[in-house]
Amino acid sequence: MWIDGGIHAREWISSATVTFMIRQLVEVQDSEESDLLDNLDWYILPQVNPDGYEHTRNGDRLWRKTR
Protein backbone atom coordinates (compact mmCIF):
# COMPACT_ATOMS: atom_id res chain seq x y z
CA MET A 1 0.00 0.00 0.00
CA TRP A 2 1.47 3.37 -1.02
CA ILE A 3 0.22 6.56 0.65
CA ASP A 4 1.74 9.97 0.04
CA GLY A 5 0.85 13.58 0.67
CA GLY A 6 2.26 17.05 0.24
CA ILE A 7 2.95 16.67 -3.47
CA HIS A 8 2.07 20.29 -4.18
CA ALA A 9 3.70 22.84 -1.89
CA ARG A 10 0.62 24.81 -0.88
CA GLU A 11 -1.55 21.81 -0.07
CA TRP A 12 -0.84 21.79 3.66
CA ILE A 13 -3.79 19.63 4.66
CA SER A 14 -2.64 16.57 2.71
CA SER A 15 0.37 16.04 5.00
CA ALA A 16 -1.85 16.34 8.06
CA THR A 17 -4.28 13.84 6.54
CA VAL A 18 -1.53 11.29 5.95
CA THR A 19 -0.31 11.79 9.52
CA PHE A 20 -3.86 11.19 10.77
CA MET A 21 -4.07 8.01 8.69
CA ILE A 22 -0.80 6.75 10.21
CA ARG A 23 -2.15 7.40 13.69
CA GLN A 24 -5.38 5.55 12.93
CA LEU A 25 -3.50 2.55 11.58
CA VAL A 26 -1.10 2.38 14.53
CA GLU A 27 -3.30 3.26 17.49
CA VAL A 28 -6.77 1.96 16.69
CA GLN A 29 -7.15 -1.71 17.50
CA ASP A 30 -9.75 -2.97 15.04
CA SER A 31 -9.77 -6.47 13.61
CA GLU A 32 -10.35 -5.21 10.06
CA GLU A 33 -7.43 -2.77 10.27
CA SER A 34 -5.13 -5.33 11.89
CA ASP A 35 -5.74 -7.61 8.89
CA LEU A 36 -4.62 -4.76 6.64
CA LEU A 37 -1.48 -4.24 8.71
CA ASP A 38 -0.64 -7.94 8.75
CA ASN A 39 -1.28 -8.69 5.08
CA LEU A 40 0.11 -5.64 3.27
CA ASP A 41 3.45 -3.90 2.97
CA TRP A 42 2.97 -0.21 3.81
CA TYR A 43 4.97 2.63 2.30
CA ILE A 44 3.99 6.02 3.68
CA LEU A 45 5.50 9.37 2.69
CA PRO A 46 3.69 12.25 4.44
CA GLN A 47 5.62 15.06 2.69
CA VAL A 48 6.78 14.55 -0.89
CA ASN A 49 7.80 18.17 -1.44
CA PRO A 50 9.41 19.47 1.80
CA ASP A 51 11.29 22.36 0.13
CA GLY A 52 8.17 23.71 -1.55
CA TYR A 53 6.19 23.26 1.66
CA GLU A 54 8.77 25.23 3.64
CA HIS A 55 8.79 27.96 0.98
CA THR A 56 5.01 28.40 1.30
CA ARG A 57 5.31 28.59 5.08
CA ASN A 58 8.02 31.27 5.07
CA GLY A 59 7.77 32.93 1.66
CA ASP A 60 5.24 32.87 -1.16
CA ARG A 61 2.03 31.30 0.23
CA LEU A 62 0.70 30.52 -3.25
CA TRP A 63 3.84 28.75 -4.51
CA ARG A 64 2.80 25.39 -5.99
CA LYS A 65 5.95 23.82 -7.44
CA THR A 66 9.03 22.13 -6.07
CA ARG A 67 12.10 24.16 -5.07
N, CA, C and O atoms as a Maestro MAE file, in Angstrom:
{
 s_m_m2io_version
 :::
 2.0.0
}

f_m_ct {
 s_m_title
 :::
 protein
 m_atom[268] {
  # First column is atom index #
  i_m_mmod_type
  r_m_x_coord
  r_m_y_coord
  r_m_z_coord
  i_m_residue_number
  s_m_chain_name
  s_m_pdb_residue_name
  s_m_pdb_atom_name
  i_m_atomic_number
  :::
  1 25 0.854 -1.154 0.000 1 A "MET " " N  " 7
  2 3 0.000 0.000 0.000 1 A "MET " " CA " 6
  3 2 0.907 1.226 0.000 1 A "MET " " C  " 6
  4 15 1.795 1.338 0.845 1 A "MET " " O  " 8
  5 25 0.697 2.125 -0.920 2 A "TRP " " N  " 7
  6 3 1.469 3.366 -1.015 2 A "TRP " " CA " 6
  7 2 0.553 4.532 -0.678 2 A "TRP " " C  " 6
  8 15 -0.512 4.686 -1.276 2 A "TRP " " O  " 8
  9 25 0.969 5.352 0.281 3 A "ILE " " N  " 7
  10 3 0.224 6.556 0.652 3 A "ILE " " CA " 6
  11 2 1.216 7.705 0.683 3 A "ILE " " C  " 6
  12 15 2.261 7.615 1.329 3 A "ILE " " O  " 8
  13 25 0.887 8.792 -0.019 4 A "ASP " " N  " 7
  14 3 1.742 9.975 0.036 4 A "ASP " " CA " 6
  15 2 0.888 11.226 0.130 4 A "ASP " " C  " 6
  16 15 -0.306 11.212 -0.169 4 A "ASP " " O  " 8
  17 25 1.521 12.298 0.550 5 A "GLY " " N  " 7
  18 3 0.850 13.581 0.671 5 A "GLY " " CA " 6
  19 2 1.860 14.695 0.478 5 A "GLY " " C  " 6
  20 15 3.065 14.449 0.422 5 A "GLY " " O  " 8
  21 25 1.371 15.912 0.376 6 A "GLY " " N  " 7
  22 3 2.256 17.054 0.241 6 A "GLY " " CA " 6
  23 2 2.972 17.110 -1.095 6 A "GLY " " C  " 6
  24 15 4.111 17.569 -1.170 6 A "GLY " " O  " 8
  25 25 2.316 16.647 -2.153 7 A "ILE " " N  " 7
  26 3 2.948 16.675 -3.473 7 A "ILE " " CA " 6
  27 2 3.089 18.118 -3.951 7 A "ILE " " C  " 6
  28 15 4.152 18.526 -4.417 7 A "ILE " " O  " 8
  29 25 2.017 18.875 -3.829 8 A "HIS " " N  " 7
  30 3 2.069 20.294 -4.183 8 A "HIS " " CA " 6
  31 2 2.351 21.106 -2.926 8 A "HIS " " C  " 6
  32 15 1.806 20.820 -1.859 8 A "HIS " " O  " 8
  33 25 3.189 22.100 -3.052 9 A "ALA " " N  " 7
  34 3 3.704 22.838 -1.892 9 A "ALA " " CA " 6
  35 2 2.610 23.469 -1.044 9 A "ALA " " C  " 6
  36 15 2.682 23.415 0.184 9 A "ALA " " O  " 8
  37 25 1.618 24.053 -1.655 10 A "ARG " " N  " 7
  38 3 0.624 24.810 -0.885 10 A "ARG " " CA " 6
  39 2 -0.529 23.969 -0.356 10 A "ARG " " C  " 6
  40 15 -1.452 24.508 0.253 10 A "ARG " " O  " 8
  41 25 -0.494 22.684 -0.574 11 A "GLU " " N  " 7
  42 3 -1.550 21.805 -0.075 11 A "GLU " " CA " 6
  43 2 -1.157 21.279 1.304 11 A "GLU " " C  " 6
  44 15 -0.744 20.127 1.441 11 A "GLU " " O  " 8
  45 25 -1.286 22.113 2.306 12 A "TRP " " N  " 7
  46 3 -0.844 21.793 3.658 12 A "TRP " " CA " 6
  47 2 -1.654 20.674 4.295 12 A "TRP " " C  " 6
  48 15 -1.115 19.890 5.077 12 A "TRP " " O  " 8
  49 25 -2.932 20.588 3.976 13 A "ILE " " N  " 7
  50 3 -3.793 19.629 4.661 13 A "ILE " " CA " 6
  51 2 -3.477 18.186 4.294 13 A "ILE " " C  " 6
  52 15 -3.758 17.277 5.076 13 A "ILE " " O  " 8
  53 25 -2.896 17.959 3.116 14 A "SER " " N  " 7
  54 3 -2.639 16.575 2.711 14 A "SER " " CA " 6
  55 2 -1.610 15.897 3.622 14 A "SER " " C  " 6
  56 15 -1.743 14.709 3.916 14 A "SER " " O  " 8
  57 25 -0.606 16.618 4.066 15 A "SER " " N  " 7
  58 3 0.373 16.040 4.999 15 A "SER " " CA " 6
  59 2 -0.273 15.716 6.339 15 A "SER " " C  " 6
  60 15 0.019 14.683 6.941 15 A "SER " " O  " 8
  61 25 -1.142 16.590 6.798 16 A "ALA " " N  " 7
  62 3 -1.847 16.344 8.056 16 A "ALA " " CA " 6
  63 2 -2.784 15.143 7.921 16 A "ALA " " C  " 6
  64 15 -2.945 14.374 8.869 16 A "ALA " " O  " 8
  65 25 -3.394 14.982 6.767 17 A "THR " " N  " 7
  66 3 -4.281 13.842 6.541 17 A "THR " " CA " 6
  67 2 -3.512 12.532 6.565 17 A "THR " " C  " 6
  68 15 -3.973 11.554 7.154 17 A "THR " " O  " 8
  69 25 -2.347 12.503 5.933 18 A "VAL " " N  " 7
  70 3 -1.525 11.287 5.946 18 A "VAL " " CA " 6
  71 2 -1.070 10.975 7.369 18 A "VAL " " C  " 6
  72 15 -1.049 9.811 7.770 18 A "VAL " " O  " 8
  73 25 -0.709 11.993 8.126 19 A "THR " " N  " 7
  74 3 -0.314 11.791 9.522 19 A "THR " " CA " 6
  75 2 -1.470 11.211 10.331 19 A "THR " " C  " 6
  76 15 -1.268 10.323 11.159 19 A "THR " " O  " 8
  77 25 -2.672 11.711 10.093 20 A "PHE " " N  " 7
  78 3 -3.858 11.186 10.767 20 A "PHE " " CA " 6
  79 2 -4.075 9.716 10.402 20 A "PHE " " C  " 6
  80 15 -4.398 8.897 11.263 20 A "PHE " " O  " 8
  81 25 -3.895 9.389 9.126 21 A "MET " " N  " 7
  82 3 -4.066 8.006 8.688 21 A "MET " " CA " 6
  83 2 -3.059 7.080 9.366 21 A "MET " " C  " 6
  84 15 -3.399 5.960 9.750 21 A "MET " " O  " 8
  85 25 -1.822 7.548 9.512 22 A "ILE " " N  " 7
  86 3 -0.804 6.750 10.210 22 A "ILE " " CA " 6
  87 2 -1.238 6.501 11.650 22 A "ILE " " C  " 6
  88 15 -1.146 5.381 12.152 22 A "ILE " " O  " 8
  89 25 -1.708 7.550 12.302 23 A "ARG " " N  " 7
  90 3 -2.146 7.403 13.689 23 A "ARG " " CA " 6
  91 2 -3.289 6.405 13.806 23 A "ARG " " C  " 6
  92 15 -3.293 5.568 14.709 23 A "ARG " " O  " 8
  93 25 -4.253 6.486 12.903 24 A "GLN " " N  " 7
  94 3 -5.377 5.553 12.934 24 A "GLN " " CA " 6
  95 2 -4.903 4.116 12.739 24 A "GLN " " C  " 6
  96 15 -5.374 3.211 13.428 24 A "GLN " " O  " 8
  97 25 -3.998 3.904 11.832 25 A "LEU " " N  " 7
  98 3 -3.498 2.548 11.584 25 A "LEU " " CA " 6
  99 2 -2.732 1.990 12.779 25 A "LEU " " C  " 6
  100 15 -2.835 0.803 13.088 25 A "LEU " " O  " 8
  101 25 -1.968 2.842 13.445 26 A "VAL " " N  " 7
  102 3 -1.098 2.377 14.527 26 A "VAL " " CA " 6
  103 2 -1.835 2.255 15.852 26 A "VAL " " C  " 6
  104 15 -1.618 1.295 16.592 26 A "VAL " " O  " 8
  105 25 -2.699 3.208 16.161 27 A "GLU " " N  " 7
  106 3 -3.298 3.257 17.494 27 A "GLU " " CA " 6
  107 2 -4.646 2.566 17.617 27 A "GLU " " C  " 6
  108 15 -4.962 2.049 18.689 27 A "GLU " " O  " 8
  109 25 -5.436 2.538 16.586 28 A "VAL " " N  " 7
  110 3 -6.773 1.956 16.690 28 A "VAL " " CA " 6
  111 2 -6.673 0.442 16.544 28 A "VAL " " C  " 6
  112 15 -6.132 -0.068 15.562 28 A "VAL " " O  " 8
  113 25 -7.192 -0.251 17.517 29 A "GLN " " N  " 7
  114 3 -7.154 -1.713 17.500 29 A "GLN " " CA " 6
  115 2 -8.492 -2.234 16.983 29 A "GLN " " C  " 6
  116 15 -9.440 -2.421 17.746 29 A "GLN " " O  " 8
  117 25 -8.549 -2.462 15.684 30 A "ASP " " N  " 7
  118 3 -9.752 -2.975 15.039 30 A "ASP " " CA " 6
  119 2 -9.343 -4.209 14.244 30 A "ASP " " C  " 6
  120 15 -8.294 -4.213 13.600 30 A "ASP " " O  " 8
  121 25 -10.145 -5.229 14.283 31 A "SER " " N  " 7
  122 3 -9.765 -6.470 13.608 31 A "SER " " CA " 6
  123 2 -9.612 -6.279 12.103 31 A "SER " " C  " 6
  124 15 -8.732 -6.884 11.490 31 A "SER " " O  " 8
  125 25 -10.451 -5.451 11.506 32 A "GLU " " N  " 7
  126 3 -10.346 -5.211 10.065 32 A "GLU " " CA " 6
  127 2 -9.042 -4.496 9.723 32 A "GLU " " C  " 6
  128 15 -8.381 -4.844 8.745 32 A "GLU " " O  " 8
  129 25 -8.671 -3.504 10.521 33 A "GLU " " N  " 7
  130 3 -7.431 -2.775 10.269 33 A "GLU " " CA " 6
  131 2 -6.206 -3.631 10.584 33 A "GLU " " C  " 6
  132 15 -5.187 -3.510 9.904 33 A "GLU " " O  " 8
  133 25 -6.281 -4.478 11.582 34 A "SER " " N  " 7
  134 3 -5.128 -5.325 11.889 34 A "SER " " CA " 6
  135 2 -4.879 -6.312 10.751 34 A "SER " " C  " 6
  136 15 -3.728 -6.660 10.490 34 A "SER " " O  " 8
  137 25 -5.925 -6.768 10.071 35 A "ASP " " N  " 7
  138 3 -5.738 -7.606 8.893 35 A "ASP " " CA " 6
  139 2 -4.994 -6.853 7.804 35 A "ASP " " C  " 6
  140 15 -4.134 -7.418 7.130 35 A "ASP " " O  " 8
  141 25 -5.320 -5.582 7.631 36 A "LEU " " N  " 7
  142 3 -4.616 -4.765 6.644 36 A "LEU " " CA " 6
  143 2 -3.146 -4.615 7.004 36 A "LEU " " C  " 6
  144 15 -2.280 -4.692 6.134 36 A "LEU " " O  " 8
  145 25 -2.866 -4.403 8.274 37 A "LEU " " N  " 7
  146 3 -1.477 -4.243 8.708 37 A "LEU " " CA " 6
  147 2 -0.686 -5.540 8.564 37 A "LEU " " C  " 6
  148 15 0.501 -5.515 8.242 37 A "LEU " " O  " 8
  149 25 -1.335 -6.655 8.800 38 A "ASP " " N  " 7
  150 3 -0.642 -7.940 8.745 38 A "ASP " " CA " 6
  151 2 -0.415 -8.443 7.323 38 A "ASP " " C  " 6
  152 15 0.559 -9.148 7.062 38 A "ASP " " O  " 8
  153 25 -1.304 -8.086 6.410 39 A "ASN " " N  " 7
  154 3 -1.278 -8.686 5.081 39 A "ASN " " CA " 6
  155 2 -0.751 -7.785 3.972 39 A "ASN " " C  " 6
  156 15 -0.674 -8.219 2.822 39 A "ASN " " O  " 8
  157 25 -0.392 -6.563 4.278 40 A "LEU " " N  " 7
  158 3 0.108 -5.639 3.268 40 A "LEU " " CA " 6
  159 2 1.449 -5.050 3.691 40 A "LEU " " C  " 6
  160 15 1.735 -4.919 4.881 40 A "LEU " " O  " 8
  161 25 2.255 -4.703 2.718 41 A "ASP " " N  " 7
  162 3 3.449 -3.898 2.969 41 A "ASP " " CA " 6
  163 2 3.055 -2.437 2.817 41 A "ASP " " C  " 6
  164 15 2.469 -2.058 1.803 41 A "ASP " " O  " 8
  165 25 3.368 -1.618 3.806 42 A "TRP " " N  " 7
  166 3 2.966 -0.211 3.807 42 A "TRP " " CA " 6
  167 2 4.164 0.673 3.524 42 A "TRP " " C  " 6
  168 15 5.229 0.506 4.119 42 A "TRP " " O  " 8
  169 25 3.984 1.605 2.619 43 A "TYR " " N  " 7
  170 3 4.970 2.633 2.301 43 A "TYR " " CA " 6
  171 2 4.253 3.968 2.425 43 A "TYR " " C  " 6
  172 15 3.331 4.263 1.665 43 A "TYR " " O  " 8
  173 25 4.684 4.770 3.387 44 A "ILE " " N  " 7
  174 3 3.987 6.021 3.681 44 A "ILE " " CA " 6
  175 2 4.987 7.175 3.628 44 A "ILE " " C  " 6
  176 15 6.020 7.147 4.295 44 A "ILE " " O  " 8
  177 25 4.665 8.178 2.831 45 A "LEU " " N  " 7
  178 3 5.502 9.367 2.685 45 A "LEU " " CA " 6
  179 2 4.611 10.596 2.906 45 A "LEU " " C  " 6
  180 15 3.943 11.047 1.975 45 A "LEU " " O  " 8
  181 25 4.595 11.144 4.135 46 A "PRO " " N  " 7
  182 3 3.686 12.252 4.439 46 A "PRO " " CA " 6
  183 2 3.985 13.543 3.675 46 A "PRO " " C  " 6
  184 15 3.065 14.305 3.376 46 A "PRO " " O  " 8
  185 25 5.256 13.801 3.357 47 A "GLN " " N  " 7
  186 3 5.618 15.061 2.694 47 A "GLN " " CA " 6
  187 2 6.550 14.770 1.522 47 A "GLN " " C  " 6
  188 15 7.738 14.507 1.711 47 A "GLN " " O  " 8
  189 25 5.999 14.819 0.312 48 A "VAL " " N  " 7
  190 3 6.782 14.545 -0.887 48 A "VAL " " CA " 6
  191 2 7.639 15.748 -1.270 48 A "VAL " " C  " 6
  192 15 8.733 15.584 -1.809 48 A "VAL " " O  " 8
  193 25 7.153 16.936 -0.997 49 A "ASN " " N  " 7
  194 3 7.795 18.172 -1.441 49 A "ASN " " CA " 6
  195 2 8.144 19.070 -0.239 49 A "ASN " " C  " 6
  196 15 7.518 20.116 -0.066 49 A "ASN " " O  " 8
  197 25 9.123 18.689 0.591 50 A "PRO " " N  " 7
  198 3 9.408 19.472 1.801 50 A "PRO " " CA " 6
  199 2 9.958 20.869 1.511 50 A "PRO " " C  " 6
  200 15 9.666 21.804 2.255 50 A "PRO " " O  " 8
  201 25 10.742 21.030 0.450 51 A "ASP " " N  " 7
  202 3 11.290 22.355 0.135 51 A "ASP " " CA " 6
  203 2 10.191 23.324 -0.294 51 A "ASP " " C  " 6
  204 15 10.170 24.475 0.143 51 A "ASP " " O  " 8
  205 25 9.287 22.865 -1.141 52 A "GLY " " N  " 7
  206 3 8.170 23.711 -1.550 52 A "GLY " " CA " 6
  207 2 7.248 24.038 -0.389 52 A "GLY " " C  " 6
  208 15 6.756 25.160 -0.271 52 A "GLY " " O  " 8
  209 25 7.019 23.051 0.466 53 A "TYR " " N  " 7
  210 3 6.193 23.262 1.658 53 A "TYR " " CA " 6
  211 2 6.795 24.344 2.549 53 A "TYR " " C  " 6
  212 15 6.093 25.251 2.997 53 A "TYR " " O  " 8
  213 25 8.082 24.243 2.800 54 A "GLU " " N  " 7
  214 3 8.768 25.228 3.639 54 A "GLU " " CA " 6
  215 2 8.720 26.609 3.005 54 A "GLU " " C  " 6
  216 15 8.570 27.608 3.708 54 A "GLU " " O  " 8
  217 25 8.847 26.676 1.682 55 A "HIS " " N  " 7
  218 3 8.789 27.961 0.983 55 A "HIS " " CA " 6
  219 2 7.408 28.613 1.141 55 A "HIS " " C  " 6
  220 15 7.316 29.831 1.295 55 A "HIS " " O  " 8
  221 25 6.346 27.821 1.106 56 A "THR " " N  " 7
  222 3 5.010 28.400 1.299 56 A "THR " " CA " 6
  223 2 4.783 28.829 2.737 56 A "THR " " C  " 6
  224 15 3.989 29.734 2.995 56 A "THR " " O  " 8
  225 25 5.462 28.199 3.669 57 A "ARG " " N  " 7
  226 3 5.307 28.590 5.077 57 A "ARG " " CA " 6
  227 2 6.032 29.899 5.381 57 A "ARG " " C  " 6
  228 15 5.555 30.704 6.182 57 A "ARG " " O  " 8
  229 25 7.194 30.115 4.738 58 A "ASN " " N  " 7
  230 3 8.022 31.272 5.066 58 A "ASN " " CA " 6
  231 2 8.180 32.281 3.941 58 A "ASN " " C  " 6
  232 15 8.852 33.297 4.122 58 A "ASN " " O  " 8
  233 25 7.584 32.029 2.794 59 A "GLY " " N  " 7
  234 3 7.767 32.925 1.656 59 A "GLY " " CA " 6
  235 2 6.458 33.167 0.927 59 A "GLY " " C  " 6
  236 15 5.533 33.774 1.466 59 A "GLY " " O  " 8
  237 25 6.395 32.689 -0.289 60 A "ASP " " N  " 7
  238 3 5.239 32.874 -1.155 60 A "ASP " " CA " 6
  239 2 4.182 31.821 -0.843 60 A "ASP " " C  " 6
  240 15 4.361 30.649 -1.174 60 A "ASP " " O  " 8
  241 25 3.080 32.227 -0.206 61 A "ARG " " N  " 7
  242 3 2.032 31.300 0.232 61 A "ARG " " CA " 6
  243 2 1.393 30.552 -0.935 61 A "ARG " " C  " 6
  244 15 0.927 29.427 -0.753 61 A "ARG " " O  " 8
  245 25 1.359 31.141 -2.115 62 A "LEU " " N  " 7
  246 3 0.696 30.517 -3.254 62 A "LEU " " CA " 6
  247 2 1.638 29.717 -4.153 62 A "LEU " " C  " 6
  248 15 1.228 29.263 -5.221 62 A "LEU " " O  " 8
  249 25 2.892 29.538 -3.739 63 A "TRP " " N  " 7
  250 3 3.842 28.749 -4.513 63 A "TRP " " CA " 6
  251 2 3.335 27.309 -4.604 63 A "TRP " " C  " 6
  252 15 2.903 26.744 -3.599 63 A "TRP " " O  " 8
  253 25 3.383 26.711 -5.793 64 A "ARG " " N  " 7
  254 3 2.805 25.388 -5.989 64 A "ARG " " CA " 6
  255 2 3.838 24.339 -6.386 64 A "ARG " " C  " 6
  256 15 3.573 23.143 -6.258 64 A "ARG " " O  " 8
  257 25 4.978 24.745 -6.853 65 A "LYS " " N  " 7
  258 3 5.947 23.819 -7.437 65 A "LYS " " CA " 6
  259 2 6.993 23.360 -6.430 65 A "LYS " " C  " 6
  260 15 6.965 23.745 -5.261 65 A "LYS " " O  " 8
  261 25 7.911 22.532 -6.906 66 A "THR " " N  " 7
  262 3 9.034 22.128 -6.071 66 A "THR " " CA " 6
  263 2 10.061 23.263 -6.044 66 A "THR " " C  " 6
  264 15 9.950 24.230 -6.797 66 A "THR " " O  " 8
  265 25 11.049 23.134 -5.177 67 A "ARG " " N  " 7
  266 3 12.096 24.158 -5.072 67 A "ARG " " CA " 6
  267 2 13.413 23.609 -5.492 67 A "ARG " " C  " 6
  268 15 14.415 24.324 -5.471 67 A "ARG " " O  " 8
  :::
 }
 m_bond[267] {
  # First column is bond index #
  i_m_from
  i_m_to
  i_m_order
  :::
  1 1 2 1
  2 2 3 1
  3 3 4 2
  4 3 5 1
  5 5 6 1
  6 6 7 1
  7 7 8 2
  8 7 9 1
  9 9 10 1
  10 10 11 1
  11 11 12 2
  12 11 13 1
  13 13 14 1
  14 14 15 1
  15 15 16 2
  16 15 17 1
  17 17 18 1
  18 18 19 1
  19 19 20 2
  20 19 21 1
  21 21 22 1
  22 22 23 1
  23 23 24 2
  24 23 25 1
  25 25 26 1
  26 26 27 1
  27 27 28 2
  28 27 29 1
  29 29 30 1
  30 30 31 1
  31 31 32 2
  32 31 33 1
  33 33 34 1
  34 34 35 1
  35 35 36 2
  36 35 37 1
  37 37 38 1
  38 38 39 1
  39 39 40 2
  40 39 41 1
  41 41 42 1
  42 42 43 1
  43 43 44 2
  44 43 45 1
  45 45 46 1
  46 46 47 1
  47 47 48 2
  48 47 49 1
  49 49 50 1
  50 50 51 1
  51 51 52 2
  52 51 53 1
  53 53 54 1
  54 54 55 1
  55 55 56 2
  56 55 57 1
  57 57 58 1
  58 58 59 1
  59 59 60 2
  60 59 61 1
  61 61 62 1
  62 62 63 1
  63 63 64 2
  64 63 65 1
  65 65 66 1
  66 66 67 1
  67 67 68 2
  68 67 69 1
  69 69 70 1
  70 70 71 1
  71 71 72 2
  72 71 73 1
  73 73 74 1
  74 74 75 1
  75 75 76 2
  76 75 77 1
  77 77 78 1
  78 78 79 1
  79 79 80 2
  80 79 81 1
  81 81 82 1
  82 82 83 1
  83 83 84 2
  84 83 85 1
  85 85 86 1
  86 86 87 1
  87 87 88 2
  88 87 89 1
  89 89 90 1
  90 90 91 1
  91 91 92 2
  92 91 93 1
  93 93 94 1
  94 94 95 1
  95 95 96 2
  96 95 97 1
  97 97 98 1
  98 98 99 1
  99 99 100 2
  100 99 101 1
  101 101 102 1
  102 102 103 1
  103 103 104 2
  104 103 105 1
  105 105 106 1
  106 106 107 1
  107 107 108 2
  108 107 109 1
  109 109 110 1
  110 110 111 1
  111 111 112 2
  112 111 113 1
  113 113 114 1
  114 114 115 1
  115 115 116 2
  116 115 117 1
  117 117 118 1
  118 118 119 1
  119 119 120 2
  120 119 121 1
  121 121 122 1
  122 122 123 1
  123 123 124 2
  124 123 125 1
  125 125 126 1
  126 126 127 1
  127 127 128 2
  128 127 129 1
  129 129 130 1
  130 130 131 1
  131 131 132 2
  132 131 133 1
  133 133 134 1
  134 134 135 1
  135 135 136 2
  136 135 137 1
  137 137 138 1
  138 138 139 1
  139 139 140 2
  140 139 141 1
  141 141 142 1
  142 142 143 1
  143 143 144 2
  144 143 145 1
  145 145 146 1
  146 146 147 1
  147 147 148 2
  148 147 149 1
  149 149 150 1
  150 150 151 1
  151 151 152 2
  152 151 153 1
  153 153 154 1
  154 154 155 1
  155 155 156 2
  156 155 157 1
  157 157 158 1
  158 158 159 1
  159 159 160 2
  160 159 161 1
  161 161 162 1
  162 162 163 1
  163 163 164 2
  164 163 165 1
  165 165 166 1
  166 166 167 1
  167 167 168 2
  168 167 169 1
  169 169 170 1
  170 170 171 1
  171 171 172 2
  172 171 173 1
  173 173 174 1
  174 174 175 1
  175 175 176 2
  176 175 177 1
  177 177 178 1
  178 178 179 1
  179 179 180 2
  180 179 181 1
  181 181 182 1
  182 182 183 1
  183 183 184 2
  184 183 185 1
  185 185 186 1
  186 186 187 1
  187 187 188 2
  188 187 189 1
  189 189 190 1
  190 190 191 1
  191 191 192 2
  192 191 193 1
  193 193 194 1
  194 194 195 1
  195 195 196 2
  196 195 197 1
  197 197 198 1
  198 198 199 1
  199 199 200 2
  200 199 201 1
  201 201 202 1
  202 202 203 1
  203 203 204 2
  204 203 205 1
  205 205 206 1
  206 206 207 1
  207 207 208 2
  208 207 209 1
  209 209 210 1
  210 210 211 1
  211 211 212 2
  212 211 213 1
  213 213 214 1
  214 214 215 1
  215 215 216 2
  216 215 217 1
  217 217 218 1
  218 218 219 1
  219 219 220 2
  220 219 221 1
  221 221 222 1
  222 222 223 1
  223 223 224 2
  224 223 225 1
  225 225 226 1
  226 226 227 1
  227 227 228 2
  228 227 229 1
  229 229 230 1
  230 230 231 1
  231 231 232 2
  232 231 233 1
  233 233 234 1
  234 234 235 1
  235 235 236 2
  236 235 237 1
  237 237 238 1
  238 238 239 1
  239 239 240 2
  240 239 241 1
  241 241 242 1
  242 242 243 1
  243 243 244 2
  244 243 245 1
  245 245 246 1
  246 246 247 1
  247 247 248 2
  248 247 249 1
  249 249 250 1
  250 250 251 1
  251 251 252 2
  252 251 253 1
  253 253 254 1
  254 254 255 1
  255 255 256 2
  256 255 257 1
  257 257 258 1
  258 258 259 1
  259 259 260 2
  260 259 261 1
  261 261 262 1
  262 262 263 1
  263 263 264 2
  264 263 265 1
  265 265 266 1
  266 266 267 1
  267 267 268 2
  :::
 }
}
